Every structure is written in C-alpha cells, then in structure tokens.
Amino acid sequence: MKKVKYFYNTQTLKYEKLVVSVRVKILRILGFLSAAIVTGILFLSVAYRFLESPKEKFLRQDIESMKEEYDGLKNRMAEMKTSLDELQHRDNEIYRVIFEAAPIADSVRAGKSAKEEENTELAGKPNNEIIAASSKMLAELGNRMKAQQKSYLQIEDLIKNKQKMLASIPAIQPVSNKDLDRIASGFGYRIDPIYKTMKFHSGLDFTAPSGTPIYATGDGTIEEASLSDVGYGNHVVVNHGYGYKSLYGHMVRMKVKRGQQVKRGDVLGWVGSTGKSTGPHCHYEVMKNGSKVDPVYFFYNDLTPEQFDRMLKIARSGNQSFD
C-alpha cells in the first residue's frame, strides 16, 4: 500500500496531505538517472583501468607469447652469428691462407654494416613486425651458413689436391749445390756484366761446369723449350700450376720438349753459356701469378735452416750477375 505523507501547515495550523507536483517528480527522476549514469561511468572507468576484459587477457597472453618467441629468436641469432663469425675467420684467415685461395668477399657473406642496418631496422617496431624481421634475418643467416658450407667443400677439394700442390711448387735448387758455393748472383739490382750498369736481375745465377745437369724444381708441364742465341739462350719454362712457373736459362742442350710432363728432380737439360752470358751457368727464375719472385725462398726441401740462412746472405751480396 502506497504511503501517504503529510506536512504541518503553519498557516492553517493543520496537517495536510503532501502533494508532489509532476514537475518535481520529473526533476527527481532526472536527478536519480543522472546520478546513476555518472556512477556507472565512474565504475566502468575504474573497471577498465584496473580490471582486464577477456579480450585484453587474450592480447596480454599473446604479447607474452610473442616476447618469449622473440627472445628465443634473438638467442638463436646470437648463437648463429657467433658460430658464423668463427667459421668465417677460420675460413679466410687460416684455411684459405694455407691453400693460397682467395678469401670469400664480404658482399657474399653479408658484411658487418649490413648486419648493423638489419638490427637498426628493428628498433621501434611492433612485436609481430619484429618477429617477422627477425625470421627474415635468420633466413639470411641460414643462407650465409650454406655459403660457408659450400666454401668448406671447396677447401676439402683443396686438401685432396694438397699433396699434388706441394709436389708441384718449386722447392729444390736447379743444380746440385750441397756446399752452397755455386750461387754467383742473387735476385735484385746487380751490375750488368756487359754494360757495367746497375740492372734488375730477376733470378739466381748458379755457376757450374758446362754439361752439369739442370733439374726440374717441381712437378709440371714444359710450357716452353726454346733454342736462342740471345737473352736466356737455350731455355726451358715449366708450368707447375697453382700460379707457379720456373725458368732455366743458358743451357748448352735441352732434354725436354714442349708439352712434356716432368717430375721434381727430372733432368731438363745441361748447363751452358748460350744467349747473353759471360760464362757457364744456369739462370733460374720463379714466377708466381705472373710476377717474378726471389727464388731463394723456394729451396726449403733440400736445405737446413742453417744452410738457408747462409744462402740468403750469399744471394743478397751485391756482386755482378752472369747475364
């Protein structure tokens, strides 16, 4: 039953029934609704700020999962980079140096600057883009690993050919010289025996009686066997492969012909004084990749360290050449 309210009217000195106008009722209802709406908004604000919705919980779990995955990717990349740097260092600085093979270019391996650019590009990106970029980096690291594996296969082939290479590179003296008393002139600027001026001497002169055997200093193929009255005179050029060649000049007679295969120690011909020569001797040269180099560094197969030191001193003396 609806309660009826009364109020005391001081004018009539009586209790009268309280009658609320429609306008007041409407205002009261609007006030209540306004308060309820404001309270609801405040509650929702607090709830959204401090309480997670199901969607937010799912997103948070997804972000945490992506962070864990990204950390795993970073660790894998760091491990792969460390391993790859070590492999590249060994490949370029050790293995390829031993076999005198050209190092792999940085552009093939993707150098340091490229890696730094990749890492810089990740800064400030959303997690999903970071993971995508990291996956791309892993794929590129994998490609570098494949390139490195291919390089090791090449080195394996070099190892298989190492014995052949060692047999081919010039490593002995071209004439018998146990007492080291046959070197008459070394590599470098020497006095020309004819013009008496300083001239670059591109080999070693070994004095010996005419008819002394001249030996191949390494395995190879006869590239040239020429008869001549000038320059090197009757001379032989052996192509040893691997960028090495050797020349033997001023022979009195040759035993080999062009295209013939020879082994280290085979007789190529005999000492003479043909061509531009002032006496019987063998002019010996070593060429590496087209450049003439000092032959004294290619006698390691038949000299002790003490003999090699003595030969260096003899070869470096500034005496007159024989050609």
C-alpha positions as CSV (number, residue, x, y, z in Angstrom):
1,M,0.0,0.0,0.0
2,K,1.4,3.4,-1.0
3,K,2.4,5.5,1.9
4,V,0.7,8.9,2.2
5,K,2.9,11.7,3.5
6,Y,1.6,14.7,5.5
7,F,3.1,18.1,6.5
8,Y,2.1,20.6,9.1
9,N,0.8,23.8,7.5
10,T,1.7,26.8,9.8
11,Q,-0.9,28.9,8.0
12,T,-3.9,26.7,8.7
13,L,-2.4,25.1,11.8
14,K,-3.4,21.7,10.4
15,Y,-1.7,18.6,9.0
16,E,-2.3,18.5,5.3
17,K,-1.6,15.8,2.7
18,L,1.6,16.3,0.9
19,V,1.0,16.6,-2.8
20,V,4.1,16.4,-5.1
21,S,3.7,18.1,-8.4
22,V,4.6,16.4,-11.7
23,R,7.4,18.8,-12.3
24,V,9.1,17.9,-9.1
25,K,8.7,14.2,-9.8
26,I,10.3,14.6,-13.2
27,L,13.2,16.6,-11.7
28,R,13.7,13.9,-9.1
29,I,13.7,11.1,-11.7
30,L,16.1,13.0,-13.9
31,G,18.4,13.6,-10.9
32,F,18.4,10.0,-10.0
33,L,19.1,8.9,-13.5
34,S,21.9,11.4,-13.8
35,A,23.5,10.2,-10.6
36,A,23.1,6.6,-11.8
37,I,24.7,7.4,-15.1
38,V,27.7,9.3,-13.5
39,T,28.2,6.4,-11.0
40,G,28.1,3.9,-13.8
41,I,30.6,5.8,-15.9
42,L,33.0,6.1,-12.9
43,F,32.6,2.4,-12.2
44,L,33.3,1.4,-15.8
45,S,36.3,3.8,-15.8
46,V,37.7,2.1,-12.7
47,A,36.9,-1.3,-14.1
48,Y,38.6,-0.7,-17.5
49,R,41.6,0.8,-15.7
50,F,42.2,-1.9,-13.2
51,L,40.3,-5.0,-14.4
52,E,41.1,-6.9,-17.7
53,S,38.5,-7.8,-20.2
54,P,38.6,-11.3,-21.8
55,K,39.9,-9.7,-25.0
56,E,42.6,-7.9,-23.0
57,K,43.6,-11.1,-21.2
58,F,43.9,-12.8,-24.6
59,L,46.0,-10.0,-26.0
60,R,48.2,-9.9,-23.0
61,Q,48.9,-13.7,-23.2
62,D,49.6,-13.2,-27.0
63,I,52.1,-10.5,-26.3
64,E,53.8,-12.5,-23.6
65,S,54.0,-15.5,-26.0
66,M,55.4,-13.2,-28.7
67,K,58.0,-11.8,-26.3
68,E,59.1,-15.3,-25.4
69,E,59.3,-16.3,-29.0
70,Y,61.3,-13.1,-29.9
71,D,63.7,-13.8,-27.0
72,G,64.2,-17.3,-28.4
73,L,64.9,-15.9,-31.9
74,K,67.4,-13.4,-30.5
75,N,69.3,-16.1,-28.7
76,R,69.3,-18.3,-31.8
77,M,70.6,-15.4,-33.9
78,A,73.3,-14.6,-31.4
79,E,74.4,-18.2,-31.3
80,M,74.4,-18.5,-35.1
81,K,76.2,-15.2,-35.5
82,T,79.0,-16.3,-33.1
83,S,79.4,-19.6,-34.8
84,L,79.3,-18.0,-38.3
85,D,81.9,-15.4,-37.3
86,E,84.3,-18.1,-36.1
87,L,83.7,-20.1,-39.3
88,Q,84.4,-17.1,-41.5
89,H,87.5,-16.2,-39.5
90,R,88.9,-19.7,-39.8
91,D,87.9,-19.9,-43.5
92,N,89.5,-16.6,-44.6
93,E,92.4,-16.3,-42.2
94,I,93.5,-19.9,-41.8
95,Y,92.3,-22.5,-44.3
96,R,92.3,-20.3,-47.4
97,V,95.7,-18.8,-46.5
98,I,97.2,-22.3,-46.2
99,F,96.0,-23.2,-49.6
100,E,96.6,-19.8,-51.1
101,A,93.0,-19.5,-52.1
102,A,91.2,-16.1,-52.5
103,P,89.0,-15.2,-49.5
104,I,85.3,-15.0,-49.9
105,A,84.2,-11.4,-50.5
106,D,82.2,-9.6,-47.7
107,S,79.4,-9.0,-50.2
108,V,78.9,-12.7,-50.5
109,R,78.9,-13.2,-46.7
110,A,76.8,-10.1,-45.9
111,G,79.3,-7.9,-44.0
112,K,79.1,-6.1,-40.7
113,S,77.5,-2.9,-42.0
114,A,74.6,-4.9,-43.5
115,K,74.0,-6.7,-40.1
116,E,74.0,-3.3,-38.3
117,E,71.4,-2.0,-40.7
118,E,69.2,-5.0,-40.1
119,N,69.4,-4.6,-36.4
120,T,68.7,-0.8,-36.7
121,E,65.6,-1.5,-38.7
122,L,64.0,-3.5,-35.8
123,A,64.0,-0.5,-33.4
124,G,60.5,0.8,-32.6
125,K,58.6,-1.8,-34.5
126,P,55.6,-3.7,-33.1
127,N,56.3,-7.2,-31.7
128,N,54.8,-9.0,-34.7
129,E,56.9,-7.0,-37.1
130,I,60.0,-7.6,-35.0
131,I,59.4,-11.3,-35.1
132,A,58.8,-11.2,-38.9
133,A,62.0,-9.2,-39.4
134,S,63.9,-11.5,-37.1
135,S,62.7,-14.5,-39.0
136,K,64.0,-12.9,-42.2
137,M,67.4,-12.3,-40.5
138,L,67.5,-15.9,-39.5
139,A,66.8,-17.0,-43.1
140,E,69.7,-14.7,-44.3
141,L,72.0,-16.2,-41.7
142,G,71.0,-19.6,-42.9
143,N,72.0,-18.6,-46.4
144,R,75.3,-17.4,-45.1
145,M,75.8,-20.8,-43.5
146,K,75.0,-22.5,-46.8
147,A,77.6,-20.3,-48.5
148,Q,80.1,-21.3,-45.8
149,Q,79.4,-25.0,-46.2
150,K,80.0,-24.6,-49.9
151,S,83.3,-22.9,-49.1
152,Y,84.3,-25.9,-46.9
153,L,83.5,-28.3,-49.7
154,Q,85.9,-26.3,-51.9
155,I,88.5,-26.5,-49.1
156,E,88.0,-30.2,-49.0
157,D,88.9,-30.4,-52.7
158,L,92.0,-28.2,-52.0
159,I,93.0,-30.7,-49.2
160,K,92.7,-33.6,-51.6
161,N,95.0,-31.7,-54.0
162,K,97.4,-30.5,-51.3
163,Q,99.8,-33.4,-51.9
164,K,99.8,-32.6,-55.6
165,M,100.2,-28.9,-54.9
166,L,103.2,-29.5,-52.6
167,A,104.9,-31.7,-55.2
168,S,104.3,-29.0,-57.9
169,I,105.6,-25.9,-56.2
170,P,109.3,-25.3,-56.8
171,A,111.2,-26.5,-53.7
172,I,114.7,-27.5,-54.6
173,Q,117.8,-26.0,-56.3
174,P,118.0,-26.4,-60.1
175,V,121.6,-27.7,-59.9
176,S,123.4,-29.8,-57.3
177,N,124.8,-27.4,-54.8
178,K,125.4,-29.2,-51.5
179,D,128.2,-26.9,-50.5
180,L,126.3,-23.7,-51.5
181,D,129.3,-22.5,-53.5
182,R,127.6,-22.2,-56.9
183,I,125.4,-19.1,-56.4
184,A,127.1,-16.3,-58.3
185,S,124.4,-13.7,-58.3
186,G,121.2,-13.1,-56.4
187,F,117.8,-11.5,-57.0
188,G,117.6,-7.7,-57.2
189,Y,119.7,-4.9,-58.7
190,R,123.1,-6.1,-59.8
191,I,126.0,-4.9,-62.1
192,D,125.3,-5.9,-65.6
193,P,128.4,-8.0,-66.8
194,I,128.3,-6.4,-70.3
195,Y,127.1,-2.9,-69.8
196,K,128.6,-2.4,-66.3
197,T,125.5,-0.6,-65.1
198,M,123.0,-1.4,-62.4
199,K,120.2,-3.5,-63.7
200,F,117.5,-5.6,-62.1
201,H,118.4,-9.3,-62.0
202,S,115.2,-11.3,-61.9
203,G,116.6,-14.6,-60.8
204,L,119.6,-16.5,-59.3
205,D,122.7,-17.5,-61.2
206,F,124.2,-20.9,-60.4
207,T,127.8,-21.3,-61.8
208,A,128.7,-24.9,-62.8
209,P,130.8,-26.6,-65.4
210,S,129.3,-26.9,-68.8
211,G,127.3,-30.1,-69.0
212,T,126.2,-30.1,-65.4
213,P,122.6,-31.5,-65.1
214,I,119.8,-29.0,-64.5
215,Y,116.8,-30.4,-62.6
216,A,113.1,-29.5,-62.5
217,T,112.4,-27.9,-59.1
218,G,108.8,-29.1,-59.1
219,D,106.2,-31.2,-61.0
220,G,104.7,-29.6,-64.0
221,T,104.4,-29.3,-67.8
222,I,107.0,-28.0,-70.2
223,E,105.5,-24.7,-71.4
224,E,108.5,-23.6,-73.4
225,A,111.7,-25.2,-74.7
226,S,113.3,-22.6,-76.9
227,L,116.6,-22.5,-78.8
228,S,118.1,-19.0,-78.9
229,D,121.3,-17.1,-79.3
230,V,120.2,-14.1,-77.3
231,G,118.6,-13.3,-73.9
232,Y,118.2,-16.5,-71.9
233,G,119.7,-18.5,-74.7
234,N,118.5,-22.1,-74.8
235,H,116.0,-22.1,-72.0
236,V,113.1,-24.1,-70.6
237,V,109.9,-22.8,-68.8
238,V,108.0,-25.3,-66.6
239,N,104.3,-24.5,-65.7
240,H,103.8,-26.0,-62.2
241,G,100.2,-25.0,-62.0
242,Y,98.7,-23.2,-58.9
243,G,100.1,-19.9,-60.4
244,Y,103.7,-21.0,-60.4
245,K,106.2,-21.2,-63.2
246,S,110.0,-21.6,-63.3
247,L,112.6,-20.7,-65.9
248,Y,116.0,-22.3,-66.6
249,G,118.3,-20.4,-68.9
250,H,121.6,-20.6,-70.9
251,M,121.5,-24.4,-71.4
252,V,124.1,-26.0,-73.7
253,R,121.5,-28.6,-74.6
254,M,117.9,-29.4,-73.6
255,K,116.5,-32.8,-72.9
256,V,112.7,-32.0,-72.8
257,K,110.2,-30.7,-75.3
258,R,107.1,-28.5,-75.1
259,G,104.0,-30.2,-73.6
260,Q,106.1,-32.9,-71.8
261,Q,105.2,-33.8,-68.2
262,V,108.1,-33.7,-65.7
263,K,108.6,-34.6,-62.1
264,R,110.7,-32.8,-59.5
265,G,114.3,-33.9,-59.9
266,D,113.9,-34.8,-63.6
267,V,116.8,-33.6,-65.8
268,L,115.6,-30.7,-68.1
269,G,119.0,-30.1,-69.8
270,W,122.6,-29.2,-69.1
271,V,124.4,-26.1,-68.0
272,G,125.9,-24.0,-70.8
273,S,126.6,-20.4,-71.8
274,T,124.2,-19.7,-74.6
275,G,122.5,-16.3,-75.1
276,K,123.5,-13.3,-73.2
277,S,126.0,-15.0,-70.8
278,T,129.6,-14.4,-69.7
279,G,130.3,-17.9,-68.6
280,P,128.7,-21.4,-68.0
281,H,125.8,-21.0,-65.5
282,C,122.1,-21.7,-65.0
283,H,119.9,-18.6,-64.7
284,Y,116.9,-19.7,-62.6
285,E,113.7,-17.8,-62.1
286,V,110.4,-18.4,-60.2
287,M,107.2,-16.7,-61.2
288,K,104.0,-16.6,-59.1
289,N,100.8,-15.3,-60.7
290,G,102.8,-13.7,-63.4
291,S,105.2,-11.8,-61.2
292,K,108.9,-12.7,-60.7
293,V,109.8,-13.5,-57.1
294,D,113.0,-14.3,-55.3
295,P,113.8,-18.0,-55.9
296,V,115.8,-18.2,-52.7
297,Y,112.6,-18.7,-50.8
298,F,111.8,-21.8,-52.7
299,F,114.6,-24.1,-51.6
300,Y,113.0,-25.4,-48.4
301,N,113.1,-29.1,-49.4
302,D,116.8,-29.5,-49.6
303,L,118.3,-27.0,-47.1
304,T,118.6,-27.0,-43.3
305,P,117.7,-23.7,-41.5
306,E,121.5,-23.0,-41.1
307,Q,122.1,-23.6,-44.9
308,F,119.1,-21.4,-45.8
309,D,120.4,-18.6,-43.6
310,R,123.8,-18.9,-45.3
311,M,122.2,-19.0,-48.8
312,L,120.3,-15.8,-48.0
313,K,123.5,-14.0,-47.2
314,I,125.2,-15.2,-50.4
315,A,122.2,-14.3,-52.6
316,R,121.9,-10.8,-51.2
317,S,125.5,-9.8,-51.8
318,G,125.8,-7.1,-54.4
319,N,128.0,-8.9,-56.8
320,Q,128.0,-8.9,-60.6
321,S,125.5,-11.1,-62.5
322,F,126.5,-13.6,-65.2
323,D,123.8,-12.4,-67.7
